[in-house]
Amino acid sequence: MRHFYRLSEFSMEEVQRFLQRAAEFKLNPYSNCLDRRQLALIFLNPSLRTRCSFEVAIRQMGGGFSTLEGQSLWKLETQFGVRMDEDKTEHVKEAVGVLSRYFDGLGLRSFARGENKEEDLADRTFTTFMDHSQVPVFNMESASYHPCQALADLMTLQELFGGLKGRRLTIIWAQHPLSLPMAVPNSILLAATQMGMDVTLGHPQGFEIQPGILSMAEVLAERSGGKLRIINDREEAVRDTEVIYAKAWGGLSRYEDPEGEKALRQQHQNWIVDSELMALTRRAYFMHCLPVRRNVVVTDEVIDSARSVIFHQAENRLHAQKAILEWIFS
């Protein structure tokens, strides 16, 4: 039984194999890999690209699916040894046990809630599903990781450059009215360093990536021959880069001091990707996972320019996820 949790669990060669199969699926979209298989797609949080791309992928691979949305499910308890006399109606152990009897695989989307630091950083909802499922579980974005997005991003970068090693990528923090989860920046940071890219992580002080993820990225960069630097100046972070990957995320202080974190976030409204920032780059491409707040994270001029590859990324979700599903069920 093969779970799919995070991309960094695979070797560089295995990731390249995923990319190769994704490229092949892009040319020949249909297969019978999922013939007679039924999958459950469980969305505890909203989705547009993930839901549509997985549904289309499963159909084109000959499978069936049921899409389950959070508001239609009982509220799940993920902790053990607790008295369930408050708002949680069903324990995840029973829910997963039942679903394992109906389906051949479970896809789960479960964002960080931003309330319980220990629970979010431990990815408790997703790991509890894996621990108790009798069928494969695949990650459609958890509290800590979004591996499907990261694989599609690598595919996009490989198509743009012909290779990944040594290419310059800047992952840059952006101002946002909400304190967003870190799954996307975590995953693209790990994926890019794993594949030997020259990575700059740019963010204001107070919005550091969690130490465990940063340590993993440093190890991956050393192993792959890549580079990793952290810069707290937005202009310096993008200078001479080949790709700007913009993403908003909340500071870790939101767990203990949400009002202070919000006030700090509002102090950095100049952290927006605009034409002046793009002019400092090496004619960089602009990337974002979507959805994006126009003229907050990025200006209209940049996102609508010929250097924006956001739709390229979104399309590649479909092909990358087919490679993942094939690996799980082959």
Beta strands, then each sheet from edge to edge (+ up, - down):
strand 1: 38-43
strand 2: 64-69
strand 3: 76-77
strand 4: 90-91
strand 5: 105-109
strand 6: 137-139
strand 7: 168-173
strand 8: 198-202
strand 9: 227-231
strand 10: 243-247
strand 11: 285-287
sheet 1: 2+ 1+ 5+ 6+
sheet 2: 3+ 4+
sheet 3: 9+ 8+ 7+ 10+ 11+
end
